[in-house]
């Protein structure tokens, strides 16, 4: 049953993208791309999982640096988002969104994705929970579940460092 729901969600997403019923920056035209700030809790995860490490960086290191202030949000690329026919906002940039969330950032700078970007990343639609949570895959088979509606701003810097140490090793 769970697999059937997942396939239905993926199928619905692909049909939405191909039929053009999604909206970019609240408008019908894919040519209109604008930068905005959005409340981070309004953005849903397309993926069921994301790897902590990518290249030389980890999500948890970036979250700590953002919380410390040694990394500024504006130093990172904007998070690409898109809106479906039900006006639900989804991200294409899961690792960055997770880092911002864990750092306790409440509003993020976004760029509305182009139609081509959305089609290119359609394979990412693997969420089994409507985009409410994503599992951050860490070394030694450790998994940190990050929830869309959770308020991580209550985490102190020291607590976030403990989480990083526990999950990252």
DSSP file (Angstrom, degrees, kcal/mol; ACC not computed):
  #  RESIDUE AA STRUCTURE BP1 BP2  ACC     N-H-->O    O-->H-N    N-H-->O    O-->H-N    TCO  KAPPA ALPHA  PHI   PSI    X-CA   Y-CA   Z-CA
    1    1 A X     >        0   0    0      0, 0.0     4,-2.1     0, 0.0     5,-0.2   0.000 360.0 360.0 360.0 -42.3    0.0    0.0    0.0
    2    2 A X  H  >  +     0   0    0      1,-0.2     4,-2.1     2,-0.2     5,-0.1   0.893 360.0  50.4 -63.5 -39.7    2.8    2.4    0.9
    3    3 A X  H  > S+     0   0    0      1,-0.2     4,-2.5     2,-0.2    -1,-0.2   0.878 108.4  52.9 -65.8 -37.6    4.5    1.7   -2.4
    4    4 A X  H  > S+     0   0    0      2,-0.2     4,-2.3     1,-0.2    -2,-0.2   0.900 108.9  49.2 -65.0 -40.8    1.3    2.4   -4.3
    5    5 A X  H  X S+     0   0    0     -4,-2.1     4,-2.4     2,-0.2    -2,-0.2   0.900 111.2  50.3 -63.7 -40.8    0.9    5.8   -2.5
    6    6 A X  H  X S+     0   0    0     -4,-2.1     4,-2.4     2,-0.2    -2,-0.2   0.925 111.5  47.4 -63.5 -45.3    4.5    6.7   -3.4
    7    7 A X  H  X S+     0   0    0     -4,-2.5     4,-2.8     1,-0.2    -2,-0.2   0.888 111.3  51.4 -64.0 -39.2    3.9    5.8   -7.1
    8    8 A X  H  X S+     0   0    0     -4,-2.3     4,-2.7     2,-0.2    -1,-0.2   0.909 110.2  49.3 -63.1 -42.4    0.7    7.7   -7.1
    9    9 A X  H  X S+     0   0    0     -4,-2.4     4,-2.3     2,-0.2    -2,-0.2   0.919 113.1  46.1 -63.3 -44.5    2.4   10.8   -5.7
   10   10 A X  H  X S+     0   0    0     -4,-2.4     4,-2.6     2,-0.2    -2,-0.2   0.927 113.7  49.1 -63.6 -45.1    5.2   10.5   -8.3
   11   11 A X  H  X S+     0   0    0     -4,-2.8     4,-2.5     1,-0.2    -2,-0.2   0.922 111.4  49.1 -60.7 -45.5    2.7   10.0  -11.1
   12   12 A X  H  X S+     0   0    0     -4,-2.7     4,-2.4     1,-0.2    -1,-0.2   0.899 111.5  50.4 -61.1 -41.9    0.7   13.0  -10.0
   13   13 A X  H  X S+     0   0    0     -4,-2.3     4,-2.5     2,-0.2    -2,-0.2   0.941 111.2  47.1 -62.0 -48.4    3.8   15.2   -9.8
   14   14 A X  H  X S+     0   0    0     -4,-2.6     4,-2.8     1,-0.2     5,-0.2   0.913 112.8  48.9 -62.9 -43.1    5.0   14.2  -13.3
   15   15 A X  H  X S+     0   0    0     -4,-2.5     4,-2.4     1,-0.2     6,-0.2   0.910 110.6  51.9 -62.1 -41.8    1.5   14.8  -14.7
   16   16 A X  H  X>S+     0   0    0     -4,-2.4     5,-1.6    -5,-0.2     4,-0.7   0.921 113.0  44.3 -60.5 -44.5    1.4   18.2  -13.0
   17   17 A X  H ><5S+     0   0    0     -4,-2.5     3,-0.7     1,-0.2    -2,-0.2   0.941 116.0  46.1 -66.6 -47.1    4.7   19.2  -14.4
   18   18 A X  H 3<5S+     0   0    0     -4,-2.8    -2,-0.2     1,-0.2    -1,-0.2   0.830 113.8  47.9 -68.2 -31.2    4.0   18.0  -17.9
   19   19 A X  H 3<5S-     0   0    0     -4,-2.4    -1,-0.2    -5,-0.2    -2,-0.2   0.550 107.4-125.5 -87.7  -6.1    0.6   19.6  -18.0
   20   20 A X  T <<5 +     0   0    0     -3,-0.7    -3,-0.2    -4,-0.7    -4,-0.1   0.754  66.9 134.3  75.2  23.0    1.9   22.9  -16.8
   21   21 A X      < +     0   0    0     -5,-1.6    -4,-0.1    -6,-0.2     2,-0.1   0.500  45.2  95.4 -86.7  -1.1   -0.6   23.2  -13.8
   22   22 A X  S    S-     0   0    0     -6,-0.7     2,-0.4    -5,-0.1    62,-0.2  -0.433  70.0-135.1 -79.2 163.7    2.2   24.2  -11.5
   23   23 A X  B     -A   83   0A   0     60,-2.6    60,-1.5    -2,-0.1     2,-0.5  -0.950   4.4-146.8-124.5 142.8    2.8   27.9  -10.8
   24   24 A X  B >  S-F   27   0B   0      3,-1.7     3,-2.6    -2,-0.4     5,-0.2  -0.942  83.2 -16.7-109.9 126.9    6.0   29.8  -10.7
   25   25 A X  T 3  S-     0   0    0     -2,-0.5    -1,-0.2     1,-0.3     3,-0.1   0.801 123.9 -61.8  46.9  36.1    6.2   32.8   -8.3
   26   26 A X  T 3  S+     0   0    0      1,-0.3    -1,-0.3    -3,-0.1     2,-0.3   0.544 117.5 101.8  76.5   6.1    2.4   32.7   -8.1
   27   27 A X  B <  S-F   24   0B   0     -3,-2.6    -3,-1.7     2,-0.2    -1,-0.3  -0.800  76.4-123.9-122.4 164.4    2.0   33.4  -11.8
   28   28 A X  S    S+     0   0    0     -2,-0.3     2,-0.4    -5,-0.2    -3,-0.1   0.706  83.3  90.1 -79.7 -20.3    1.2   31.3  -14.8
   29   29 A X    >   -     0   0    0     -5,-0.2     3,-0.9     1,-0.1    -2,-0.2  -0.639  58.8-158.3 -87.6 129.8    4.3   32.2  -16.8
   30   30 A X  T 3  S+     0   0    0     -2,-0.4    85,-0.2     1,-0.2    -1,-0.1   0.636  91.9  69.7 -74.4 -13.7    7.4   30.2  -16.5
   31   31 A X  T 3  S+     0   0    0     83,-0.1     2,-0.9     1,-0.1    -1,-0.2   0.675  80.2  86.0 -77.1 -16.9    9.3   33.2  -17.8
   32   32 A X    <   +     0   0    0     -3,-0.9     2,-0.5    -8,-0.1    -5,-0.2  -0.761  54.2 165.1 -91.1 107.8    8.7   35.1  -14.6
   33   33 A X        +     0   0    0     -2,-0.9     2,-0.3    78,-0.0    80,-0.1  -0.987   7.1 169.4-123.9 125.7   11.3   34.3  -12.0
   34   34 A X        -     0   0    0     -2,-0.5    78,-1.3     2,-0.0     2,-0.4  -0.942  33.3-116.4-136.4 157.9   11.8   36.4   -9.0
   35   35 A X  E     +B  111   0A   0     -2,-0.3     2,-0.3    76,-0.2    76,-0.2  -0.752  41.3 163.8 -91.7 139.5   13.6   36.3   -5.7
   36   36 A X  E     -B  110   0A   0     74,-1.9    74,-3.6    -2,-0.4     2,-0.5  -0.951  36.9-121.2-145.5 162.8   11.6   36.2   -2.5
   37   37 A X  E     -B  109   0A   0     -2,-0.3     2,-0.3    72,-0.2    72,-0.2  -0.948  33.8-175.1-106.1 133.9   11.9   35.4    1.1
   38   38 A X  E     -B  108   0A   0     70,-2.5    70,-2.6    -2,-0.5     2,-0.2  -0.944  35.4-100.1-125.9 148.4    9.7   32.7    2.4
   39   39 A X  E >   -B  107   0A   0     -2,-0.3     3,-2.0    68,-0.2     4,-0.3  -0.522  35.0-133.5 -61.6 130.5    9.0   31.3    5.9
   40   40 A X  G >  S+     0   0    0     66,-3.0     3,-1.4     1,-0.3    -1,-0.2   0.802 102.1  62.6 -61.1 -30.6   11.1   28.1    6.0
   41   41 A X  G 3  S+     0   0    0     65,-0.4    -1,-0.3     1,-0.3    66,-0.1   0.564  92.8  65.5 -74.6  -6.3    8.2   26.1    7.4
   42   42 A X  G <  S+     0   0    0     -3,-2.0    47,-0.6     2,-0.1     2,-0.5   0.551  85.3  88.9 -86.4  -8.3    6.2   26.7    4.2
   43   43 A X  E <   -c   89   0A   0     -3,-1.4     2,-0.2    -4,-0.3    47,-0.2  -0.796  66.0-152.0-100.7 128.0    8.6   24.8    2.1
   44   44 A X  E     -c   90   0A   0     45,-2.9    47,-2.1    -2,-0.5     2,-0.5  -0.625  15.5-118.0 -98.3 154.3    8.1   21.0    1.7
   45   45 A X        -     0   0    0     86,-1.8    88,-0.2    -2,-0.2    47,-0.1  -0.774  16.8-169.2 -90.1 129.1   10.7   18.3    1.0
   46   46 A X        +     0   0    0     -2,-0.5    81,-2.1    45,-0.4    80,-1.7   0.829  69.6  69.8 -80.7 -35.7   10.3   16.3   -2.3
   47   47 A X        -     0   0    0     79,-0.2    86,-0.1    78,-0.2    78,-0.1  -0.446  68.4-147.3 -86.9 155.0   12.9   13.7   -1.3
   48   48 A X  S    S+     0   0    0      1,-0.2    87,-2.4    76,-0.2     2,-0.3   0.756  85.8  15.2 -85.2 -28.6   12.6   11.0    1.4
   49   49 A X  E     -g  135   0C   0     85,-0.2     2,-0.3    96,-0.0    87,-0.2  -0.942  58.0-167.4-141.4 161.4   16.3   11.2    2.2
   50   50 A X  E     -g  136   0C   0     85,-2.1    87,-3.1    -2,-0.3     2,-0.2  -0.976  29.2-116.2-146.5 141.1   19.4   13.4    1.6
   51   51 A X  E     -g  137   0C   0     -2,-0.3    87,-0.2    85,-0.2     8,-0.1  -0.568  14.9-141.2 -76.8 140.0   23.0   12.6    2.2
   52   52 A X  S    S+     0   0    0     85,-2.7     7,-2.4    -2,-0.2     2,-0.4   0.891  85.0  59.0 -65.7 -40.7   24.8   14.6    4.9
   53   53 A X  E     +I   58   0D   0     84,-0.4     2,-0.3     5,-0.2     5,-0.2  -0.773  54.8 166.3-100.4 133.7   28.0   14.9    2.9
   54   54 A X  E >   -I   57   0D   0      3,-2.9     3,-2.0    -2,-0.4     2,-0.2  -0.930  66.2 -45.5-141.5 118.6   28.4   16.4   -0.5
   55   55 A X  T 3  S-     0   0    0     -2,-0.3     0, 0.0     1,-0.3     0, 0.0  -0.419 122.9 -20.3  60.8-128.5   31.8   17.2   -1.9
   56   56 A X  T 3  S+     0   0    0     -2,-0.2     2,-0.3    -3,-0.1    -1,-0.3   0.430 126.1  75.5 -89.7  -0.4   33.9   18.9    0.8
   57   57 A X  E <   -I   54   0D   0     -3,-2.0    -3,-2.9     4,-0.0     2,-0.3  -0.759  58.6-156.8-116.6 155.9   30.8   20.0    2.8
   58   58 A X  E  >  -I   53   0D   0     -2,-0.3     4,-2.2    -5,-0.2    -5,-0.2  -0.952  25.9-127.4-125.5 152.9   28.3   18.5    5.1
   59   59 A X  H  > S+     0   0    0     -7,-2.4     4,-2.4    -2,-0.3     5,-0.1   0.915 112.0  50.6 -59.8 -44.0   24.8   19.7    6.0
   60   60 A X  H  > S+     0   0    0      2,-0.2     4,-2.2     1,-0.2    -1,-0.2   0.873 108.9  50.4 -67.8 -37.2   25.6   19.5    9.7
   61   61 A X  H  > S+     0   0    0      2,-0.2     4,-2.6     1,-0.2    -1,-0.2   0.921 112.3  48.2 -63.7 -42.8   28.8   21.6    9.3
   62   62 A X  H  X S+     0   0    0     -4,-2.2     4,-2.6     2,-0.2    -2,-0.2   0.893 109.5  52.7 -64.5 -39.1   26.9   24.2    7.3
   63   63 A X  H  X S+     0   0    0     -4,-2.4     4,-2.3     2,-0.2    -1,-0.2   0.923 111.4  46.1 -62.4 -44.0   24.1   24.3    9.9
   64   64 A X  H  X S+     0   0    0     -4,-2.2     4,-2.7     2,-0.2     6,-0.2   0.932 112.9  49.8 -63.7 -45.8   26.7   24.9   12.7
   65   65 A X  H  X>S+     0   0    0     -4,-2.6     6,-1.7     1,-0.2     4,-1.5   0.887 111.6  48.8 -61.9 -39.5   28.5   27.6   10.7
   66   66 A X  H  <5S+     0   0    0     -4,-2.6    -1,-0.2     2,-0.2    -2,-0.2   0.918 112.7  47.5 -64.5 -43.1   25.1   29.3    9.9
   67   67 A X  H  <5S+     0   0    0     -4,-2.3    -2,-0.2     1,-0.2    -1,-0.2   0.883 113.7  48.0 -65.6 -38.9   24.2   29.2   13.6
   68   68 A X  H  <5S-     0   0    0     -4,-2.7    -1,-0.2    -5,-0.2    -2,-0.2   0.769 110.2-123.4 -70.9 -26.6   27.6   30.5   14.6
   69   69 A X  T  <5S+     0   0    0     -4,-1.5    -3,-0.2     2,-0.3    -4,-0.1   0.475  83.1 114.9  92.3   3.6   27.4   33.3   12.1
   70   70 A X  S   <S+     0   0    0     -5,-1.2     2,-0.4    -6,-0.2    -4,-0.2   0.666  80.1  45.4 -79.1 -15.3   30.7   32.2   10.3
   71   71 A X  S    S-     0   0    0     -6,-1.7     2,-0.3    -7,-0.1    -2,-0.3  -0.998  82.5-150.3-124.8 125.5   28.6   31.4    7.3
   72   72 A X    >   -     0   0    0     -2,-0.4     3,-2.2     1,-0.1     4,-0.4  -0.751  19.5-126.8 -95.5 140.7   26.0   33.9    6.2
   73   73 A X  G >  S+     0   0    0     -2,-0.3     3,-1.5     1,-0.3    -1,-0.1   0.857 110.2  59.5 -53.1 -36.8   22.8   32.7    4.4
   74   74 A X  G 3  S+     0   0    0      1,-0.3    -1,-0.3     4,-0.0     4,-0.1   0.615  92.7  67.8 -71.7  -9.9   23.5   35.1    1.6
   75   75 A X  G <  S+     0   0    0     -3,-2.2     2,-0.3     2,-0.1    -1,-0.3   0.605  94.6  69.3 -81.1 -12.3   26.8   33.4    0.9
   76   76 A X  S <  S-     0   0    0     -3,-1.5     3,-0.1    -4,-0.4    -5,-0.0  -0.742  99.2 -93.9-102.3 152.9   24.9   30.3   -0.3
   77   77 A X        -     0   0    0     -2,-0.3    -1,-0.1     1,-0.1    -2,-0.1  -0.282  51.4 -94.8 -60.1 150.9   22.9   30.0   -3.4
   78   78 A X        -     0   0    0      1,-0.1     2,-0.5    -4,-0.1    32,-0.2  -0.289  42.2-104.4 -62.5 152.7   19.2   30.7   -3.1
   79   79 A X  E     -d  110   0A   0     30,-1.9    32,-2.4    -3,-0.1     2,-0.4  -0.691  32.3-133.0 -80.8 127.6   16.9   27.7   -2.5
   80   80 A X  E     +d  111   0A   0     -2,-0.5    12,-2.5    30,-0.2    13,-0.7  -0.691  33.5 174.2 -83.3 131.5   15.0   26.9   -5.7
   81   81 A X  E     -dE 112  91A   0     30,-2.0    32,-3.3    -2,-0.4     2,-0.3  -0.884  16.1-166.4-132.7 163.1   11.3   26.3   -5.1
   82   82 A X  E     - E   0  90A   0      8,-2.0     8,-2.9    -2,-0.3     2,-0.4  -0.973  16.6-131.9-146.0 159.6    8.2   25.6   -7.1
   83   83 A X  E     -AE  23  89A   0    -60,-1.5   -60,-2.6    -2,-0.3     6,-0.2  -0.950  18.9-145.4-118.1 130.8    4.5   25.7   -6.3
   84   84 A X    >   -     0   0    0      4,-2.4     3,-2.3    -2,-0.4   -62,-0.1  -0.214  39.1 -87.4 -86.4-178.4    2.1   22.8   -7.3
   85   85 A X  T 3  S+     0   0    0      1,-0.3    -1,-0.1     2,-0.1   -63,-0.1   0.722 129.9  54.8 -63.9 -21.2   -1.5   23.1   -8.4
   86   86 A X  T 3  S-     0   0    0      2,-0.1    -1,-0.3     0, 0.0     3,-0.1   0.292 119.7-111.1 -93.1   9.6   -2.6   22.9   -4.8
   87   87 A X    <   +     0   0    0     -3,-2.3     2,-0.4     1,-0.3    -2,-0.1   0.672  68.0 148.7  68.3  20.9   -0.3   25.9   -4.0
   88   88 A X        -     0   0    0    -45,-0.0    -4,-2.4     1,-0.0     2,-0.4  -0.715  43.1-134.4 -83.0 133.9    2.0   23.7   -1.9
   89   89 A X  E     -cE  43  83A   0    -47,-0.6   -45,-2.9    -2,-0.4     2,-0.3  -0.792  24.3-173.5 -97.5 131.0    5.6   24.9   -2.1
   90   90 A X  E     -cE  44  82A   0     -8,-2.9    -8,-2.0    -2,-0.4     2,-0.3  -0.879  15.1-132.2-122.1 150.8    8.4   22.4   -2.7
   91   91 A X  E     - E   0  81A   0    -47,-2.1   -45,-0.4    -2,-0.3   -10,-0.2  -0.735  13.8-168.7-100.4 152.6   12.2   22.6   -2.7
   92   92 A X  S    S+     0   0    0    -12,-2.5     2,-0.6    -2,-0.3   -11,-0.1   0.435  85.3  64.9-104.0  -9.3   14.7   21.4   -5.2
   93   93 A X     >  +     0   0    0    -13,-0.7     4,-1.8     1,-0.2    -1,-0.1  -0.722  58.6 164.2-120.1  78.9   17.6   22.1   -2.8
   94   94 A X  H  >  +     0   0    0     -2,-0.6     4,-2.5     1,-0.2     5,-0.2   0.877  69.6  52.8 -69.0 -43.7   17.1   19.8    0.1
   95   95 A X  H  > S+     0   0    0      1,-0.2     4,-2.5     2,-0.2    -1,-0.2   0.927 111.9  46.3 -62.4 -45.0   20.6   19.9    1.8
   96   96 A X  H  > S+     0   0    0      1,-0.2     4,-2.6     2,-0.2    -1,-0.2   0.919 112.2  50.8 -63.6 -42.6   20.6   23.7    1.9
   97   97 A X  H  X S+     0   0    0     -4,-1.8     4,-2.5     1,-0.2    -2,-0.2   0.912 110.6  49.5 -61.4 -42.1   17.0   23.8    3.3
   98   98 A X  H  X S+     0   0    0     -4,-2.5     4,-2.9     2,-0.2     5,-0.2   0.931 110.5  50.0 -62.4 -45.7   18.0   21.2    6.0
   99   99 A X  H  X S+     0   0    0     -4,-2.5     4,-1.7     1,-0.2    -2,-0.2   0.924 112.2  47.5 -59.9 -45.3   21.0   23.3    7.0
  100  100 A X  H  <>S+     0   0    0     -4,-2.6     5,-2.2     2,-0.2     4,-0.4   0.919 113.3  49.0 -61.3 -43.9   19.0   26.5    7.2
  101  101 A X  H ><5S+     0   0    0     -4,-2.5     3,-1.7     1,-0.2    51,-0.2   0.950 111.2  47.6 -61.6 -50.2   16.3   24.7    9.3
  102  102 A X  H 3<5S+     0   0    0     -4,-2.9    -1,-0.2     1,-0.3    -2,-0.2   0.798 107.5  57.4 -64.8 -27.2   18.7   23.1   11.7
  103  103 A X  T 3<5S-     0   0    0     -4,-1.7    -1,-0.3    -5,-0.2    -2,-0.2   0.568 117.3-115.3 -77.5  -8.5   20.4   26.5   12.2
  104  104 A X  T < 5 +     0   0    0     -3,-1.7     2,-0.4    -4,-0.4    -3,-0.2   0.667  57.8 159.0  84.9  16.5   17.1   28.0   13.2
  105  105 A X      < -     0   0    0     -5,-2.2    -1,-0.3    -6,-0.2    47,-0.1  -0.610  22.5-168.1 -75.7 129.0   16.7   30.3   10.3
  106  106 A X        +     0   0    0     -2,-0.4   -66,-3.0     1,-0.2   -65,-0.4   0.753  68.2  36.1 -94.3 -26.3   13.0   31.2   10.0
  107  107 A X  E     -B   39   0A   0    -68,-0.3     2,-0.3   -67,-0.1   -68,-0.2  -0.991  68.8-167.0-130.0 137.7   12.9   32.9    6.6
  108  108 A X  E     -B   38   0A   0    -70,-2.6   -70,-2.5    -2,-0.4     2,-0.5  -0.920  25.9-114.5-126.7 150.9   15.0   32.0    3.5
  109  109 A X  E     -B   37   0A   0     -2,-0.3   -30,-1.9   -72,-0.2     2,-0.3  -0.691  42.8-175.3 -79.7 128.8   15.8   33.6    0.2
  110  110 A X  E     -Bd  36  79A   0    -74,-3.6   -74,-1.9    -2,-0.5     2,-0.4  -0.859  23.0-149.9-125.5 159.2   14.3   31.6   -2.6
  111  111 A X  E     -Bd  35  80A   0    -32,-2.4   -30,-2.0    -2,-0.3     2,-0.4  -1.000  29.6-119.2-125.6 129.6   14.3   31.6   -6.4
  112  112 A X  E     - d   0  81A   0    -78,-1.3   -30,-0.2    -2,-0.4   -32,-0.1  -0.545  36.7-121.3 -70.1 124.2   11.3   30.2   -8.2
  113  113 A X        -     0   0    0    -32,-3.3     2,-0.1    -2,-0.4    -1,-0.1  -0.229  21.2-115.4 -67.0 151.8   12.5   27.3  -10.3
  114  114 A X     >  -     0   0    0      1,-0.1     4,-2.2   -32,-0.1     5,-0.2  -0.408  28.0-107.8 -80.0 164.3   12.1   27.3  -14.1
  115  115 A X  H  > S+     0   0    0      1,-0.2     4,-2.4     2,-0.2     5,-0.2   0.891 121.8  52.2 -58.7 -40.6    9.9   24.7  -15.8
  116  116 A X  H  > S+     0   0    0      2,-0.2     4,-2.6     1,-0.2    -1,-0.2   0.894 108.0  50.6 -64.8 -40.1   13.0   23.0  -17.1
  117  117 A X  H  > S+     0   0    0      2,-0.2     4,-1.8     1,-0.2    -1,-0.2   0.904 111.2  49.0 -63.3 -40.8   14.6   22.8  -13.6
  118  118 A X  H  < S+     0   0    0     -4,-2.2    -2,-0.2     2,-0.2    -1,-0.2   0.932 113.1  45.8 -65.7 -45.6   11.4   21.3  -12.2
  119  119 A X  H >< S+     0   0    0     -4,-2.4     3,-1.2     1,-0.2     4,-0.3   0.908 111.3  53.5 -62.6 -41.8   11.2   18.7  -15.0
  120  120 A X  H 3< S+     0   0    0     -4,-2.6     3,-0.4     1,-0.3    -1,-0.2   0.857 114.3  41.2 -61.3 -36.4   14.9   17.9  -14.6
  121  121 A X  T >< S+     0   0    0     -4,-1.8     3,-2.1     1,-0.2    -1,-0.3   0.229  78.6 110.8 -98.7  13.4   14.5   17.2  -10.8
  122  122 A X  G X   +     0   0    0     -3,-1.2     3,-1.7     1,-0.3    -1,-0.2   0.808  68.1  68.6 -57.6 -29.7   11.2   15.3  -11.1
  123  123 A X  G 3  S+     0   0    0     -3,-0.4    -1,-0.3     1,-0.3    -2,-0.1   0.708  85.3  71.4 -63.1 -19.0   13.0   12.1  -10.0
  124  124 A X  G <   +     0   0    0     -3,-2.1     2,-2.1     1,-0.1    -1,-0.3   0.648  65.8 105.1 -72.6 -14.0   13.5   13.7   -6.6
  125  125 A X    <   +     0   0    0     -3,-1.7   -78,-0.2    -4,-0.2    -1,-0.1  -0.459  37.0 124.0 -73.3  84.4    9.8   13.3   -5.7
  126  126 A X        +     0   0    0     -2,-2.1   -79,-0.2   -80,-1.7    -1,-0.2   0.267  26.6 136.6-123.3   6.7   10.2   10.3   -3.4
  127  127 A X        -     0   0    0    -81,-2.1     3,-0.3    -3,-0.2   -79,-0.1  -0.340  34.6-169.0 -63.0 132.5    8.6   11.6   -0.2
  128  128 A X  S    S+     0   0    0      5,-0.2    -1,-0.2     1,-0.2   -80,-0.1   0.423  83.4  51.2 -94.6   0.4    6.3    9.1    1.5
  129  129 A X  S >  S-     0   0    0      4,-0.2     3,-1.0  -123,-0.0    -1,-0.2   0.052 117.3 -95.3-131.0  26.4    4.9   11.8    3.8
  130  130 A X  T 3  S-     0   0    0     -3,-0.3   -84,-0.1     1,-0.2    -2,-0.1   0.711  80.8 -61.8  69.2  19.5    3.7   14.7    1.7
  131  131 A X  T 3  S+     0   0    0      2,-0.2   -86,-1.8   -87,-0.1    -1,-0.2   0.633 103.9 125.5  83.4  14.1    7.0   16.5    2.2
  132  132 A X  S <  S+     0   0    0     -3,-1.0    16,-3.4   -88,-0.2    17,-0.4   0.701  75.0  10.7 -79.8 -20.4    6.6   16.9    6.0
  133  133 A X  E     - H   0 147C   0     14,-0.3     2,-0.3   -88,-0.2    -4,-0.2  -0.989  57.0-161.1-155.6 158.2    9.9   15.3    6.8
  134  134 A X  E     - H   0 146C   0     12,-2.1    12,-3.1    -2,-0.3     2,-0.6  -0.993  21.3-128.0-141.9 144.1   13.2   14.1    5.3
  135  135 A X  E     -gH  49 145C   0    -87,-2.4   -85,-2.1    -2,-0.3     2,-0.7  -0.842  15.8-146.4 -96.4 123.5   15.9   11.7    6.7
  136  136 A X  E     -gH  50 144C   0      8,-3.4     8,-2.2    -2,-0.6     2,-0.6  -0.807  17.6-140.4 -88.1 116.4   19.4   13.1    6.7
  137  137 A X  E     +gH  51 143C   0    -87,-3.1   -85,-2.7    -2,-0.7   -84,-0.4  -0.693  27.7 177.7 -86.1 119.4   21.7   10.1    6.0
  138  138 A X  E  >  - H   0 142C   0      4,-3.2     4,-0.5    -2,-0.6     3,-0.5  -0.635  35.9 -70.4-115.8 170.5   24.9   10.2    8.1
  139  139 A X  T >4 S+     0   0    0     28,-0.3     3,-1.4     1,-0.2    -1,-0.2  -0.109 112.1  30.1 -59.0 160.4   27.9    7.9    8.6
  140  140 A X  T 34 S-     0   0    0      1,-0.3    -1,-0.2    28,-0.1     3,-0.1   0.816 131.9 -68.1  59.5  35.0   27.5    4.6   10.3
  141  141 A X  T 34 S+     0   0    0     -3,-0.5     2,-0.3     1,-0.2    -1,-0.3   0.720  91.3 151.5  60.9  24.3   23.9    4.1    9.2
  142  142 A X  E <<  -H  138   0C   0     -3,-1.4    -4,-3.2    -4,-0.5     2,-0.4  -0.676  26.2-164.5 -86.9 142.3   22.8    7.0   11.4
  143  143 A X  E     -H  137   0C   0     -2,-0.3     2,-0.6    -6,-0.2    -6,-0.2  -0.993  10.7-162.2-132.0 129.2   19.7    8.9   10.3
  144  144 A X  E     -H  136   0C   0     -8,-2.2    -8,-3.4    -2,-0.4     2,-0.5  -0.952  16.3-145.3-109.5 118.1   18.5   12.3   11.5
  145  145 A X  E     -H  135   0C   0     -2,-0.6     2,-0.5   -10,-0.2   -10,-0.2  -0.739  12.2-162.5 -86.3 124.3   14.8   13.0   10.7
  146  146 A X  E     -H  134   0C   0    -12,-3.1   -12,-2.1    -2,-0.5     2,-0.4  -0.931   8.0-149.6-109.4 125.3   14.2   16.7   10.0
  147  147 A X  E >   -H  133   0C   0     -2,-0.5     3,-0.8   -14,-0.2   -14,-0.3  -0.783  11.7-138.7-102.4 137.6   10.6   17.9   10.1
  148  148 A X  T 3  S+     0   0    0    -16,-3.4  -105,-0.2    -2,-0.4    -1,-0.1   0.900 102.5  39.6 -57.7 -46.6    9.2   20.7    8.0
  149  149 A X  T 3  S+     0   0    0    -17,-0.4    -1,-0.2     2,-0.1     2,-0.1   0.458  89.0 114.4 -89.2  -1.0    7.1   22.3   10.8
  150  150 A X    <   -     0   0    0     -3,-0.8     2,-0.9     1,-0.1     3,-0.1  -0.441  65.0-132.9 -72.0 142.6    9.6   21.8   13.6
  151  151 A X    >   +     0   0    0      1,-0.1     3,-0.8    -2,-0.1    -1,-0.1  -0.822  29.2 172.2 -98.1  98.0   11.1   25.0   15.2
  152  152 A X  G >   +     0   0    0     -2,-0.9     3,-1.7   -51,-0.2    -1,-0.1   0.469  60.0  90.0 -84.9  -2.5   14.8   24.3   15.4
  153  153 A X  G 3  S+     0   0    0      1,-0.3    -1,-0.2   -49,-0.1   -51,-0.0   0.714  76.9  67.1 -67.1 -17.4   15.5   27.9   16.4
  154  154 A X  G <  S+     0   0    0     -3,-0.8     2,-0.3     2,-0.1    -1,-0.3   0.634  79.1  99.8 -76.5 -12.8   15.1   26.7   20.0
  155  155 A X  S <  S-     0   0    0     -3,-1.7     2,-0.1   -53,-0.1    -3,-0.0  -0.590  72.7-135.3 -74.0 130.7   18.3   24.6   19.6
  156  156 A X     >  -     0   0    0     -2,-0.3     4,-2.4     1,-0.1     5,-0.2  -0.374  23.0-109.6 -76.5 164.2   21.3   26.3   21.1
  157  157 A X  H  > S+     0   0    0      1,-0.2     4,-2.3     2,-0.2     5,-0.2   0.909 120.9  52.6 -59.8 -42.3   24.6   26.3   19.3
  158  158 A X  H  > S+     0   0    0      1,-0.2     4,-2.0     2,-0.2    -1,-0.2   0.897 108.8  49.3 -62.8 -39.8   26.1   23.9   21.8
  159  159 A X  H  > S+     0   0    0      2,-0.2     4,-2.4     1,-0.2    -1,-0.2   0.918 110.2  50.8 -65.3 -42.8   23.1   21.5   21.3
  160  160 A X  H  X S+     0   0    0     -4,-2.4     4,-2.5     1,-0.2    -2,-0.2   0.887 109.2  51.5 -61.9 -38.8   23.5   21.7   17.5
  161  161 A X  H  X S+     0   0    0     -4,-2.3     4,-2.5     2,-0.2    -1,-0.2   0.881 108.8  51.0 -64.8 -37.2   27.2   20.9   17.9
  162  162 A X  H  X S+     0   0    0     -4,-2.0     4,-2.6     2,-0.2    -2,-0.2   0.908 109.7  49.9 -64.6 -41.6   26.4   17.9   20.0
  163  163 A X  H  X S+     0   0    0     -4,-2.4     4,-2.8     2,-0.2     5,-0.3   0.933 111.0  49.6 -61.1 -46.0   23.9   16.7   17.3
  164  164 A X  H  X>S+     0   0    0     -4,-2.5     4,-3.0     1,-0.2     5,-0.5   0.933 112.7  47.0 -58.9 -46.9   26.7   17.1   14.7
  165  165 A X  H  X5S+     0   0    0     -4,-2.5     4,-1.4     1,-0.2    -1,-0.2   0.898 114.1  47.8 -62.2 -41.9   29.1   15.1   16.8
  166  166 A X  H  <5S+     0   0    0     -4,-2.6    -2,-0.2     1,-0.2    -1,-0.2   0.912 123.7  30.2 -66.3 -44.4   26.6   12.4   17.5
  167  167 A X  H  <5S+     0   0    0     -4,-2.8   -28,-0.3    -5,-0.2   -25,-0.2   0.775 127.0  38.9 -89.5 -27.8   25.5   12.0   13.9
  168  168 A X  H  <5       0   0    0     -4,-3.0    -3,-0.2    -5,-0.3    -2,-0.2   0.720 360.0 360.0 -97.9 -23.7   28.6   12.9   11.9
  169  169 A X     <<       0   0    0     -4,-1.4    -4,-0.2    -5,-0.5    -3,-0.1   0.453 360.0 360.0  87.2 360.0   31.2   11.3   14.2
